[in-house]
Amino acid sequence: MPPSAPDRSTAPSPGRSNGAQDRLDPALRQRLLQEARTPWRGLRRALWLALTASAGLGLATMTMRLSSGDSVAASDLMIQLTALSLFGGLLWFDRNRDPAS
């Protein structure tokens, strides 16, 4: 005889509060809820920062080469400008918009 399925009427539903949730520190609970809404934010922001810095460094190198009289392909310059604006925009849009934090 197969084991019977557990009675789901006694299991806490997401809308109901249980004892463990009531004992959770409110600040920790808010942090966990924020992490659930925006997972991996710290890692993403570190990646956007590294890619923005890389594009900025590449653009700075190209402008120094231009100022010294060397030739730089316009397409390469546009790639660096696009990368800088794209990754800078991603870094900006991924910021924490909550004024309390």
FISE-672746 format. One record per residue: residue in three letters; x, y, z of N, C-alpha, C in turn. Coordinates in steps of 0.2 Angstrom, whole numbers, padded with zeros to 4 digits, always signed. Example, Ala and Ser with C-alpha at 12.3 -4.5 7.8 and 13.67 -1.06 7.14 Angstrom:
% FISE-672746
ALA+0066-0028+0039+0062-0022+0039+0066-0016+0039SER+0064-0011+0035+0068-0005+0036+0064+0000+0039
END
This chain:
% FISE-672746
MET+0004-0006+0000+0000+0000+0000+0004+0006+0000PRO+0003+0011-0005+0008+0017-0005+0006+0021+0001PRO+0012+0025+0003+0011+0030+0008+0006+0035+0006SER+0002+0038+0010-0003+0043+0009+0000+0050+0008ALA-0003+0054+0004+0000+0061+0003-0001+0065+0010PRO+0003+0069+0011+0002+0073+0018-0004+0078+0017ASP-0007+0079+0023-0013+0083+0023-0010+0090+0022ARG-0012+0094+0016-0010+0100+0015-0014+0106+0018SER-0019+0104+0021-0024+0109+0025-0020+0111+0031THR-0016+0108+0034-0012+0110+0040-0006+0113+0038ALA-0003+0113+0032+0003+0116+0030+0002+0123+0030PRO+0007+0127+0032+0006+0135+0031+0007+0137+0024SER+0002+0141+0022+0002+0144+0015+0007+0150+0015PRO+0009+0153+0010+0013+0159+0009+0009+0165+0012GLY+0003+0165+0012-0001+0171+0015-0001+0170+0023ARG-0001+0164+0026-0002+0164+0033+0005+0165+0036SER+0005+0167+0042+0011+0168+0046+0012+0162+0050ASN+0019+0160+0051+0020+0154+0055+0025+0157+0061GLY+0027+0153+0065+0031+0155+0071+0038+0157+0069ALA+0041+0153+0065+0048+0155+0063+0048+0162+0059GLN+0043+0164+0056+0043+0170+0052+0042+0176+0057ASP+0038+0174+0062+0037+0179+0068+0043+0181+0072ARG+0047+0176+0072+0053+0177+0076+0059+0180+0073LEU+0058+0181+0066+0064+0183+0062+0064+0191+0063ASP+0070+0193+0064+0072+0200+0065+0069+0204+0059PRO+0065+0210+0060+0062+0213+0054+0068+0216+0049ALA+0073+0218+0052+0079+0221+0047+0081+0215+0042LEU+0082+0209+0045+0085+0203+0042+0079+0201+0037ARG+0073+0201+0039+0067+0200+0034+0067+0204+0028GLN+0068+0211+0029+0068+0216+0024+0074+0214+0019ARG+0080+0213+0022+0085+0211+0018+0084+0205+0013LEU+0081+0200+0016+0080+0194+0013+0075+0195+0007LEU+0070+0199+0009+0064+0200+0004+0067+0204-0002GLN+0072+0209+0000+0075+0213-0005+0079+0209-0010GLU+0083+0204-0007+0087+0199-0011+0083+0195-0015ALA+0077+0193-0013+0073+0189-0017+0070+0193-0023ARG+0069+0199-0022+0066+0203-0027+0072+0205-0032THR+0078+0206-0030+0084+0207-0035+0089+0203-0033PRO+0089+0196-0036+0094+0192-0034+0101+0193-0037TRP+0107+0192-0034+0113+0193-0037+0115+0200-0039ARG+0112+0205-0035+0113+0212-0037+0120+0214-0036GLY+0123+0212-0030+0130+0213-0029+0135+0211-0034LEU+0134+0205-0036+0138+0202-0041+0137+0205-0048ARG+0131+0207-0050+0130+0210-0056+0133+0217-0056ARG+0132+0221-0050+0135+0227-0050+0143+0227-0051ALA+0146+0222-0048+0153+0221-0048+0155+0220-0056LEU+0151+0216-0059+0152+0215-0066+0151+0221-0070TRP+0146+0225-0069+0145+0231-0073+0150+0236-0072LEU+0153+0236-0065+0158+0241-0064+0165+0239-0067ALA+0166+0233-0067+0172+0230-0071+0172+0232-0078LEU+0166+0230-0081+0166+0232-0088+0166+0239-0090THR+0163+0243-0086+0163+0250-0087+0170+0253-0086ALA+0173+0251-0081+0180+0253-0080+0185+0251-0086SER+0183+0245-0089+0187+0242-0095+0186+0247-0101ALA+0180+0248-0102+0178+0252-0108+0181+0259-0107GLY+0181+0262-0101+0183+0269-0099+0191+0269-0100LEU+0194+0264-0098+0201+0263-0099+0203+0263-0107GLY+0199+0259-0110+0200+0258-0118+0199+0265-0121LEU+0194+0268-0119+0193+0275-0122+0198+0280-0120ALA+0201+0280-0114+0206+0284-0112+0212+0283-0116THR+0214+0276-0117+0220+0274-0121+0219+0277-0128MET+0213+0276-0131+0212+0278-0138+0213+0286-0139THR+0210+0290-0134+0211+0297-0134+0218+0299-0133MET+0222+0296-0129+0229+0297-0129+0233+0296-0135ARG+0231+0290-0138+0234+0289-0145+0232+0294-0150LEU+0226+0296-0150+0224+0302-0155+0227+0308-0153SER+0228+0310-0147+0232+0316-0145+0239+0316-0147SER+0242+0310-0147+0249+0310-0149+0250+0310-0156GLY+0245+0309-0160+0245+0310-0167+0244+0303-0171ASP+0244+0298-0167+0242+0291-0170+0235+0291-0173SER+0234+0286-0178+0228+0286-0180+0224+0280-0177VAL+0217+0282-0176+0213+0277-0172+0207+0276-0177ALA+0205+0270-0178+0199+0269-0182+0193+0271-0179ALA+0189+0275-0183+0182+0278-0180+0178+0272-0177SER+0178+0266-0180+0174+0261-0178+0176+0259-0171ASP+0183+0258-0170+0185+0256-0163+0183+0261-0158LEU+0184+0268-0160+0182+0273-0155+0174+0273-0153MET+0170+0271-0158+0163+0270-0157+0161+0264-0153ILE+0165+0259-0154+0164+0253-0150+0165+0255-0143GLN+0171+0258-0141+0172+0260-0134+0167+0265-0131LEU+0165+0270-0135+0160+0274-0133+0153+0271-0131THR+0151+0266-0136+0145+0262-0135+0146+0258-0129ALA+0151+0254-0128+0152+0250-0122+0152+0254-0116LEU+0155+0260-0116+0155+0264-0110+0148+0266-0108SER+0145+0269-0113+0138+0271-0111+0133+0265-0110LEU+0134+0259-0113+0130+0254-0111+0131+0251-0104PHE+0137+0250-0103+0139+0247-0096+0138+0252-0090GLY+0139+0258-0092+0138+0264-0087+0130+0264-0086GLY+0126+0264-0091+0119+0264-0090+0116+0258-0086LEU+0119+0252-0088+0117+0246-0084+0119+0247-0076LEU+0125+0249-0075+0127+0251-0068+0122+0256-0065TRP+0120+0261-0069+0115+0266-0066+0109+0263-0065PHE+0106+0259-0069+0099+0256-0069+0099+0251-0063ASP+0104+0248-0062+0104+0242-0057+0106+0245-0050ARG+0105+0251-0049+0107+0254-0042+0101+0253-0038ASN+0102+0254-0031+0097+0253-0026+0093+0259-0026ARG+0087+0259-0028+0082+0265-0028+0079+0266-0021ASP+0080+0262-0016+0077+0263-0010+0080+0268-0006PRO+0077+0274-0004+0081+0279-0001+0083+0277+0006ALA+0080+0272+0009+0082+0270+0016+0088+0266+0016SER+0090+0263+0011+0097+0259+0011+0102+0263+0009
END
